Amino acid sequence: MGCRQLGVQAALVAVVGADAAGADALAAAAADGIDVTGVVRRDGAATALLVDVVGPPGIRRLLEDVPEEVLLRPDDVRAAAALLGGAEAVLLQLQQPGPAVAEALRAAAPGSLVVADGAPGDERVRELVLERADAVRADTAETAALTGRAPEDTAGTLRAARELLGRGPRVVALASPEGADVVAWPGGHVVLPHLEPDPVDPTGGGDAFVAALAVGLLHGEEPGTAARWAAAASAQVAGTAGGRPGLSPGLVRRGAPRG
């Protein structure tokens, strides 16, 4: 959704159940202009349910019911190979099973932008992601999974980012435990304190960050500029209730911190 609002065409590869909730989700995505031809409707499965409970001051608790049947399988990804292979950019949510993630990496066209969000549980898949992804985004727990240790401060987060750069990606964006995002690339980095110090609802802030980072890189912006777009997008989402992004290219550019 964030990518679509930022002015690029977007398609979804996912699984829903063959139930009313799945039909509603697909209809909503299609109404937002998202291509849903790559979404599988799985017979006999219940569509995943995620409920975010947000209380003051912006503290979030996630309640979820994600049946195994609605996680992506390699066959689901192969069925969408033409869609993935024709994309200029592929954004990977790494909470999906490792075999499906590996299949998506194989399907992405050479030269396409690959942006990965999270840390696969399987070590072999982690290495595949780091070898192929152009950009990797991780929170503090995911950074620990990728590097084997959790950074204790922003300086440690920067060291972790530089370590990951040496393993393949050209841009690494990591959340610092000190309330900032560290974005590093060969020859440079930025530390971006959270622009919304008192979030109303952090739901969707990370997704907005990844979407804006990807769109910036796709448009040929240098990593520091793309990172500032990402920080602005995340802050905009965190400053409103509901978790649904309300982004636009103009708002993101105007809200981006100055370099």
N, C-alpha and C positions, 0 to 999 in steps of 0.2 A: 504493500500500500504506500509506504513512504517513497519508494522509487517512482511509482506512478504519479504521485503528487509533485515530485520534483522534476517532472517533465519527460520521463523516458517510458517507453513501452515496457510492460512487465507481464510475465507469464508465471504460473505457479505449477510446480510438480509436487504432488502431495497425495494423501489418501483420506477420504471420508467414508463414513458408513453409508449404506443404501437406506438411509432413514430420513425423517423429516429435518432433523438438525443438519445433516449433510447437504440436503437440497437447499436449505436456507443459507448455509454458509457459501455455497457455490453461487447462488443468486446474488448475494451481497457482493461477493468479489467481482462477479461479472458486471454488476451495476457500477462498480468503481472503475471499470475499464480494464480489468485484469483478465488476461487470457487463461481460461481454466480448462483448456482441452487436455492438459497434461495431468489433470487430477483424476485419480482412480476412485470409483465408487465401489466399495468392497461389500459384496453380498454377505449378510449375516453378521456384519460388524457394526458396532455403535460408534458414532462420531465422537472424537475426543472432546472432553469438556474441561475448560480451564476457567477458574473463577479467581479474580484478584480481589482481595479484601484490603482496602486501604484505609488506615486510620491516621489521626494526627500524631506526629507531624510528618506526614508522607511515608509512614511505615507500611510496608507492603507484605502481605502474606498470600502465597499462591496455593490454591486448592486445585488439584488436577486429577482427572481420570482419563488416562490415555491407554486404551486397550492395545495390546501388542498387534492386533489385527490391522490397526490403522497407522502403523509405522511403515515407512517405505521398505520395499523389498527390491532386490536387484532387477527382477523382471519388470517392476513398475518403472524403474528408471530407464531400462532398455526400451520400454514402450514409448518413452518420451525422448529418445535419442536424437531424433531430427530436431526437436524443439531446443534441446540443450546444445546440440552441435551448431545450430544456426544463430545462437545468441552471441552478442558482443561481450556480455558479461554474465557470469554465473555466480550467484550468491548461495553459499552452502550453510544450512543450519545444522551444526554438528551434533545436535541431540538425536539425530536420526541414526539408525544402526550403521555400523561400520561398513558392511558389505554394500549397502546402498550408497553411502558416501563415496566409496572407492569406484563404484560404477559411474557415478556422476562425474568424478574427476576424469575418468576415461572418456566420457561422452563430450566433455567440453572441448571446443575446437582449439587447435594450437593457435596461440596468439590472442585468444580471448582473455578477458580480465576475470580472474577467479578470486572471490573474496570469501573467506571462511570465518564463521562466527562460532567460537567455542573451542572445545577440545575433545576429540574422540576418545572413548574409553580404551580402544584397542591400540597398542603401541605401533603396530605395523601401519594402521590407517593414519595415525598421527604423523608418521614419517612421510606417508604419501601426500598428506595435506600440506605439510611444510615444504616438500619438494615442488609441488605444483602451484600452490596458491600464490597469487601476487600480493595479497594483503590478508593479514590474520588479525582478528579482534578477539580478546579474551578478558574476562573479569579476573579477580584475584584468585579464586579457586581454580579456574581454568588455566591460569598462568602456572599454578603449582603443578597441574597435570602435565602441562607441556614441557616444563623445565625441571621438574622434580623437587621444587622448593617454592614456598610462598614468599613473595617479597614483603619485607616489613615496613618499607617506606618508599617514597618516590625515587630516591636514588637506586634502591634495589630493583624497583620496577624498570628503570631505564637500563640497568645492567641486564635484566631478563630480556628486554626488548632487543638489545644488541646481540645477545646470545642467539635469539631466534632468527634475527636477520642473517646470521652466519649459517643457518640451516636451510635457507632457500627464499623466503618471501622478500619482496622489495619494500614493503611497508608493514610495520607491526604496531598495533594499537592496543595498549594494555591499561586496565584500570588500576590506579594506585590506591592502596588502603588509606591514603591521606586525602581523599576527596578530589582527585584529579585524574585526567587521562594523559597517558604518555604515548606519543606517536613518534616512532623513529623510522628512519630510512638511511641508506648508506650516505654518510656525510652530514647528517643533520638530525635534529629532533625538536619537538615542541612539548612543553608541559602545559596542559590546559586545565586550570582549576574549573570545577563545575560552575557553570554560569547561572544555575538555579540553586542557590545555597539552601533554600527552604522549599523543596519540591512539594507540590500539591499531590501528585500521583506519579511515581517513577515508572509505572507500567508502560512499556513500549519505548522507553528512553534509549535502551541499548539497540533496539531494532532501528530506531530513527538514526542513531549514530552510524550504524553500519550502512544504511541506505544512502545517507548523505556522503559518507566517505567513498562509497562505490561510485556514486554519480559524479562526484568531483574528479576522481581518478579516470573515469570513463570519458569525461570531457577534456582530459589532458591537463588538468590543473596539477601543479606541483604538490607533493604530499603535505606540506605545511598548510597550504590553502585548503586542500580537501579536508584536512584534520579540523580546521577552524569551522568549516561548514558543518562537519559532523557534530562538533561541540554545540553549535548554535541549534541544530535540529534537535538534539537530545534535550537541551534546556527548554526548547519551545514545547515539546511534548510533556516533559516533567512538570511544567508550570500550569498544566490544565488537567482537569479530572477526566477520567474515562479511558485513557490509554490509546485512543484512536488518534493517529497523527492528523494535524491540520497544517501541513507544510506547503510551502511554495518556494520556488527558487529565489524570488525577491526577498522574502522574509528571512531565509537562511543566509543570504549574502549580507543583508543589513545587520543581522544579529551576530555575525561571526566576529570574534575578538580580533583586534588589530595585531599584526605581526610586529 
